[in-house]
Amino acid sequence: MAVKKHSSLDKVLGRLDQLDEANLHNLVQRLARERALLEAVFNTLQEGVLVIDAGGVIEYANEAASHLIGLKEQAVGETVWRLVPGLRDSLQSGAQDAPLVTREFELAYPSPRLVRLYMVPFADGASGVRRQAIILTDITAERKTTAELIENEKISSVLLLAAGVAHELGNPLNSLTIHLQLIDRKLKKLKASKETRSLEDSIKICRDEVTRLDGIIKNFLEALRPRPPSLGELYLPELIEEVLQFQAGELADRGIKVEGEMPDGTPVIMADRDQLKQVFYNLIKNAMEAMQPGGRLSIRLRADDDSVYVAIADTGSGIKAEDLTRLFQPYHTTKVSGHGLGLMIVQRILRDHGGHVGVESKVGVGTVVTLQFPQKHRRVKMLSGG
């Protein structure tokens, strides 16, 4: 149908000198309609389309191309290599034998983008004039997705290795526990003296340290292995008090004062108790390590109609702007002995609970980490799709 239409149009155009005024008027209207149709088709494309002559002068640009490379209405007639870097060499090889060109390049204007370009020569069937068609595709999101997939693979591999190492550490710890028990039994058979009492104290310290290491490895393995949260009703003030009690000794040793506002009427949430204990342990630990002796840790809870918020504030050194943007990236840490996984794990657990993490910080003043949890009734609606 389209071929016949254009064929009949060609015949009419071939005898323009024989057309009267009425037929010429009809022909002009028909050409205008066809041009409008073709422009509408090209402007629906997501890819940018440019047509340039042998010298690189723009003869046509669709809306996507104009948006992608920041063309203005008067851009027709401009030289394309002023707008798209690196094309000049390809164009100057000559339109007659111009190569097919495909490559990727970055644009800074009108916004930072990564663009894939495909350029192919073609000839006007009637006049034989050689031109170039350029197809531009925005691949910013595609490249970002690919990079994220690669990064996720790296993370998975390293986490798997870390989990294996942590698991293997369990064997020598078990061996140490057994031998410490044997030494303790032999000491009890010896005559009590100042020396044996000193050895018993040392053995107790060793056993306590082994128990502590065993607990660290257990928490580490639980944090590394992503698993769906086992949801149950949870009252956050009670859980936070439990975590603070567990860390009370270290807080006291550092001379850190703890302040709290945890109203009795705080709504319950649906959460995994063990996973949230890990979250609060990590955040309170981070806050402690950011402060000098005599610092102040503040934990405040509030609620609105849909969510419960927990704000954990410290009076520490604060976070620099360049570090704040990379805060949740794996292995990024400002600590000498840090592994850079703590906040990544916190964020993952919050996401699994349908919650969010926000961080505000000022260098020399301190940091506030805010956790947002959906209330029980909101969580039910989320799960049911309501």
N, C-alpha and C positions, 0 to 999 in steps of 0.2 A: 504493500500500500504506500509506504513512504517513498520507495524507489519510483513508483509511477507518478507520485505527486511532484517529486523533484524533477523527474523527466519531463513532465508537462510544463513545469515552470521554466525549465531550460528552453523549451520550444518557444514559449511566450517571449522570454528574454532575447531569443535569437531574432525576433522580428519586431523589436521595439519601434522601429521607424514606421511600421505599418499600423500602430495602435492609435485610436482616437483618444480624446481627452478623458472620456468616461472610463475606457478600458485602462488607461494609464493610472487613473485615480484608484481603480479597483486593484491594480497590480501593486501599487505603493502600499495600500492598506494590507494586502495579503503578505507582502514582504515584512511589513511592520509586525504583523501578528506572528509570523514565523520567527522573527528575531526575538520578540518578547518571549515566545515559548522556549527557545533555545537558552536565553538568558535565565529564565526561571528554572530550567533543568539544571544548568551549571551552578546556579546559586543555591540549589538544594544539596549539593555535594559537600561533604565534610572536608574533603581534600581541597587545597588551594590549586587553582589552575591559572597559569600565565601563558600568554602567547607573545613571543618576541621575534624581532626580525634578525637578520644576519649580524647586525651590529649590537644586538642586545637591548634594543629599544622596546619597551613594553607597548604592545598593541591591544592587549586585552587582559583583564584580571577579574576573576569572579570574587564574590563577597568573602569567601573563606580565605583566599590569598590576601585580600586587602586587610582582613583582620589579623592574619597570621604574621605578616611582615610589616604591618603598620602603614599600608599604602593610603594615600589620600586620593580624592577624586581626580586631581590633576596629575596623578602618577602615570597615566597613559602618556607616553612620550618621554618618560624618564628612562635612564639606562639601568638595567636590572642589577648589574654588579655593584652599583652604589648601595643597593638595598640588601642584596644577598652576597656575602663575602665568598671569594674563591672561585667564582664562575668565569672570570675574565679569560683565563688561559684556555678553558674548554671552548668558549665562544669564538675566540680569535683563531682557532684552528681552521676556520672557514666553514661557512654554512653548507657548502657542497659536500664536504666529507666530514662534517661534524660528528663526533662520536656520541654514542649513548652515554649518558652520565647518571650515575647513582651514587649518592654519598649522604652522610649525615653531618650536620653542622649546628652550632649553637647561635641563637639569636638573643640579643639583650634587649631589643626594642620591638614591640611596645611592652613586652614582659619577657623574662628569661624563659626560653623554650629550647627544646631539642627537636630538630626538624630533619626528616628524611626527604631528599630531593631525587626526583627521577626526571631526566631531560632527554627528549627524543626529537630528532629532526623530522619534518614532513614538508611536502610540497603542495601548493595550491593547485588543484586539478586543472583549473581554467588557465591561470597565468603562468604556472610553473614556478612561481616565486617560492624560495626556500625559507622556512621559518622553523622555530623551535617551540615545542610544547613543554612546559615545566609543570610537574605535579609535585605539590608540597604536602607532606603529611606530618602532623604534630605527633611525635612519638615520646613526648615527655613522660606521660603516664605509663606507657609501655616499658620504657627504660627503667623507670622507678620501680615498677612491679618486678621486672627481671632482677634488678639489684637487690630488692627485698627478698626474693626467692633464694638468690645466692647467699645473702647474709643469713637467712633462716637456716639454710643447709649448713653453713659454717657453725652457727650457734648450736644446732642439733648435734653436730659432730663433736664439738668441744664439750657440750653438756654431757653427752654420752661418755666421753673419755673421763670427765670429772666424776661422773657417777661411778664409773668403774674403779677409779683410784680410791674414791671414798669407801667403796665396798671392800676393796682389798685391805684398806687400813684396819678394818674390823678384825681381821685374823690376828695380826700381832697384838692388838689390844686385848683380845680374848686370852692370848698366850700370857701376856703380862699379868692379867687378872689371876689366872691359875697359879703362876709362880709366886705372886705376892701372897696369895692365900697359903701356899706351902711354907713360905718363909715365916709368915705370921704364926702358923701352927708350931713350927720348930722353936720360934722365940718363946712361945708360951710354955714350952717344956723346960726351958732354961731357968736357972735361978734368977729371980727378979733383981735387977740392979739399976743403977743410974744409966748405964750404957744400954741395957735392953729396953728400958723405957724410951730412950732417945730413938732407938731403932724402930720401936713400935709407932712412935709419932711420925717418923719418916715414911714408914709403910702406909700409914693412914693417909698422909698427904698424897703419896703416889696413887693409892687406890681412888681417892677423891678426884685426882686429876684424870685418871683413866676413865672414870665415870663421866666426868665433864666432857672429855674428848668424844666419848661414845655418844653422848647427847648431841654434841655439835654435828657429828657425822650423820646421826639419825635425822636431825632437822634439815641438814644440807640435802640429803637424799630426797626427803619428802618435798622440799622446795623445788628441786630440779625436775622431778617427775611430774609433768602436767597431768592432772587428773580432774575430772569433773567434781565440783564441790558437793559434799554430802550435806544437803540443806536441812536445817532444823531451826526452830524458834530460838533466837539468841537475844539476850539482854546485854547491850554493849557495856554499860557501866560496870556490871559484874565481871565481864571478861577483862576489861582494862585494869580493874583493881587486881585481878589475879596476875596479870603480866607485870604490873608495877611491884607486886609483892615478890615475884620471882627475881626482879632486877633491883630490889631494895638495897641489897648489900653493895652492889656496884655504884648505885646512886649515892649512897651514904659515903663510900670511899672517895668519891669525886667531889663531895660537898655540894651536891646539886639539890636545890630546893624544888619540890614538886607542888604545883598548884593545880586545882581542878574545879571545873563546874560541870557536874554530871547529874542533872535533875532526876529525881526519882520517877517522874512520869515519862521518861524517854521511851518512845515506842519500840517494840521489839522488831527485829528484822529476821529475814530468812537467810541463814548463813552457815558455813562450815566452821565449826568452832576451832578446830586445829589450824586451819588455814589462816583464820583471822588472828589467832595467837601469834603465828609467824609474822604476819603483817605488822602488828603492834610491837612485837619484839624488835624487828628490824628498824622500824622508825624511831623508837625510843633509844635504841642503841646508837643510831646515826646522830640523834640529837645530843646524846651524852658526849660522843666523841668530838662533836663540833664545838663544845663549850669548854672554857677554862674552869678550874675549881671555883665553886661559888656561883655557878650559873643557875638559871631558873628555867625549869621545864613546865610548860602550861598545857593542860589538856582540857578542852571545852567541848561539850556536846550541845547541839541544838537540833530542832526538827521543824519542818514545815508540813504541809498537807501530804506530801508525797515521799519526802526523803529524811534521812537522819544524817547529820553532818558531825564529823569529829575533826577538830582543829588541834594539831600538835605543834606547839610553838617553842622555839629555843632562843636563847640569848647568845648564840654562838657567833662564829666568824662570818656567816653568810656565804652565799654562793655567787661567784663571778658570772657576769652575763654570758661569757663564752661557754662556761660549764653548765649553766642553766638550760641551754638549748640541747645539750647532749645528756641530760640527767638520766633518762630512762634507756639510754643505749647500753647494750651489754658490754662489759669489760671496761667501761669508762668510769674511772675513779680518781679522786684527788688524794686518796689515802695511800700511804706508803705500803701498807700490808693489805689493802682492800682488793677484792676480786671483781668488783663492779657488777655483781649480779643482784644485790639486795633490792634496789629500787625497781629493776626490771621484773623481779619476782612479785613485788608488791603490786605493780601495775597489772600484771597478768592475773593475779588473784582477784583484784578489784573488778577487772573486766569480766571475769568468770562469774562474778556476783552481780553483774549488771550495774556496777558502780563506776566512779571516776576518781582520779587523783589530781589535785591541783597543788602547785607549789608557788609560793611567793617568798622572795628573799631580798635582803639588802645587805651588802657587804659592811661588816662592822656592827651590824644591828642584830641580825638573826634571820631565822627561816621559819615559815609557817607551812606545814603540809596539811591540806584539807582533804579528808576522805568523805565521799558522798555515797550513801547506801540507800537503795530503794526500800521503803517501808514494806511490811508484810503484805498489805492489801495491794500495793503497787507491784510487788514482785509476782503475785498471783495473776494480775492483769497481764504482765509482760509474758509470762509463761503460756497463758491462754490466748495470747494474741489480741487481747481487748484493748 
